[in-house]
Amino acid sequence: MFWKAAKSTVEGEFMNNMDEIRQIILGAYEHLVEKEGDVCPYAIKKMEEFGEELKFWRVHPSGQNEFEVRNGFKSYGVNIRKRVCACRPWDVLRIPCVHAQASIMLNH
């Protein structure tokens, strides 16, 4: 049922699928919609984990809203306007990775 909701392509379909979950397992529904402000607890936890690594990464501007983030021999391209990083978790999870966070901090 969760994947049915996750694969919904329109808001009405998503809301109907979430309502089915709520009717069957209220606790699971409440966990899925639980938020602290505008950000869910999982996203906050992941960003805090990434944040612990920030001091090891160096950010080098490489264009407007584009950065190269380096740590020794590792290097990742970040575009904060498009919200993408070469490491991919930001693209997939929609949670800024350590490279994105470092770029955002330099930019602001």
SULBEL-V867316 format. One record per backbone hydrogen bond with DSSP energy under -0.5 kcal/mol. NH is the residue of the N-H (numbers start at 1). CO is the residue of the C=O. E is the energy in kcal/mol with one decimal. If there is no record, write none. Layout:
BEGIN
NH|CO|E + NH|CO|E
END
This chain:
BEGIN
5|1|-1.9 + 6|2|-2.7 + 7|3|-2.2 + 8|5|-1.3 + 14|10|-2.2 + 15|11|-2.9 + 16|12|-2.2 + 17|13|-2.4 + 18|14|-2.7 + 19|15|-2.2 + 20|16|-1.8 + 21|17|-1.8 + 22|18|-2.5 + 23|19|-2.3 + 24|20|-1.6 + 25|21|-3.1 + 29|25|-2.1 + 30|26|-2.7 + 31|27|-2.0 + 32|28|-2.3 + 33|29|-1.9 + 34|30|-0.8 + 36|39|-2.1 + 37|35|-0.6 + 39|36|-1.5 + 44|40|-1.9 + 45|41|-2.5 + 46|42|-2.5 + 47|43|-2.5 + 48|44|-2.1 + 49|45|-2.2 + 50|46|-2.6 + 51|47|-2.3 + 52|48|-1.2 + 52|49|-0.5 + 53|50|-1.6 + 54|51|-1.0 + 56|53|-2.0 + 57|54|-1.9 + 58|70|-3.0 + 60|68|-2.6 + 62|66|-2.6 + 63|66|-0.8 + 65|63|-0.5 + 66|63|-1.4 + 67|78|-2.7 + 68|60|-2.9 + 69|67|-0.5 + 69|76|-2.9 + 70|58|-3.1 + 70|68|-0.5 + 71|74|-2.3 + 74|71|-2.2 + 76|69|-2.2 + 78|67|-2.8 + 79|84|-2.6 + 80|65|-1.9 + 81|65|-0.6 + 83|79|-0.9 + 84|79|-2.0 + 86|77|-2.3 + 88|85|-1.7 + 92|88|-2.4 + 93|89|-3.2 + 94|89|-0.7 + 94|90|-1.0 + 95|89|-0.6 + 101|97|-2.7 + 102|98|-2.2 + 103|99|-2.0 + 104|100|-2.8 + 105|101|-2.5 + 106|102|-1.8 + 107|103|-2.2 + 108|104|-1.6
END
